[in-house]
Amino acid sequence: MAALGACASTADVEVAPNAADPVCASVVLALPQELADLPRLETSSQGTAAWGDASAPVALRCGVEPLPPTTDPCVTVTDPSGVRVDWVAVEDPSQTSASGGTLWTFTTYGREPAVEVVVPPEVTAGRSASFLVDLGPAVAETEQVRECL
């Protein structure tokens, strides 16, 4: 019975419509094993990754629909090596945790296929979204076709 406790949890992450795009495989393979001290988890779907607690993980989906021009905040995140990725940040104040965190969704802007990162309230309560910089090299596997203004 003790061996069962050692099994890694699997995070249930919904597959994106274009997850079968070969670029998504490159993105997932290039992702870090740890994100802001959160360990990487096994996931249930192709083109996905997750970190943290399987019940409330930071979840990444490659192959979501690219965003059209938007009035939502768009931020450019540059990693130390100069890799730049534009992210549209959307807060969902209807989903909060007891510790004060709020659900945030970050979607690449101007990249194909698009990548989405959902950060649950349980994670945002104790961390900033600065870990997006750690996703830059993997997300840069996608083609940049537009930029934030």
N, C-alpha and C positions, 0 to 999 in steps of 0.2 A: 504494500500500500504506500509506503514512503516514496517509491519511485514515481507515483502519480503526482505528487506534490512538486516534483522537479520539472515537470513539463512546462514549457513556456506558454503563456496565454496568447491567444490569437485575437487581434482586434478586428471587429467587423466593420469594414470600410466599403461603402458602396462603389461599385465600378463606375468609371466615367464613360460617357458615350464613345469616345475615341481612344480608349485605353489600349487597344490593339495596335495603335500606331507604333512602328518600330522605334521611334525616337523615345517613346515612353519607357521602353525597356532600358535604353541607355541612361535615361534620367534616374530610374529606380536603382540601377546598378551603381551609379555614382553617388548616391545619397550617403550621408554619414551614419555610422552605427550608433552614435549618440548625438542628441540634440539638447543643448542647455542642460546637461546632466541627466537627461531622460534617455533610458535605454531603448534601442529599436526593438520593435515587436514584429512577430509574424502577422501577416494580414490575410484577409479572406478573399481578396480580389486582385486581378491582374492590374498592373500599372498603379499600384498603391503602396504606401508605406505608412508606418505609425510609430510613435515614440511615447513612452510614459506608461500609464496604467491602461490596460486593455478596456476597462469600463468607461474611461474618459480620456482617450488618447489625443495627442496632436496627430491629425490625420492628413496625409497628402494624397491627392488624386491627380494623376496625369491624364490628359485627354478630355478635360472638360471643355465646354464650348468657349471659344475666345470671346472676350467681352467687347461689346461695341463701345464707341466713345461714351463717356460717362461723366457725371458731375461728382461722383464719389471721390474721396481723396485718393490720389495716386502718388506713391512715393518711390523714389529711386534708391535702391539699396546697393552699395558698392562694397565688395569684399576687399581685403588687404592686397590682393593681387590685381585689383582693378576691374574684376568682373562686375558688370552692372545689370541689375534686374529691376524692372518696374513692377510694382505691386499695387493693386487697388485694394484698399482696406475698408471693410464694412463691419461695423459693430452691430450686434443684435442685443439691444438692452432688455429685450423680453426674456433672455436666457442668462440668468445670473447664478452665482453660487453664494452660499452662506458667508463665505469669506470675502465677498465683494467683487469677485471676478466677473467678467462679461464675455460672452462668446464673440470671437472675432473670426472673420473669414478673409483670407488674403488670396487674391487671384492675380496671376501674372497678367500684365497688360502688354499687348503688342507682341506676344510670343505664340508660336504655333508648333506643336499643340500647346494649349494653355494648361497651366498647373494651378491647382487650388490647395490651400493649406487652411484647415479649420482648427482653431485653437479653442478648446473648451474653457468655460469659466473657472474650472478647478485649476487650470494651468495659468491663466492670465492673472489670477489673484496673487500669485507669488513670483511672476516673471514678466519681463518686458518681451516684446516681439523681436528683440535684437537678434534672436537666433536665426531670423530669415537670412542674415548674412551667410550663415553656414550652409544654406541651401543653394546659394548662388552658383557655385561651380557645376552642380548637377543640373540645375534649371537652365543654365547656359547651354546645355546640349540642345535645347529647343531653338528654333529659328526666330530671331527678332525681326519683326516686320513693321513695328510702330514704336513710338516712345511716349512717355508721359509728357504733357505740355507744362 
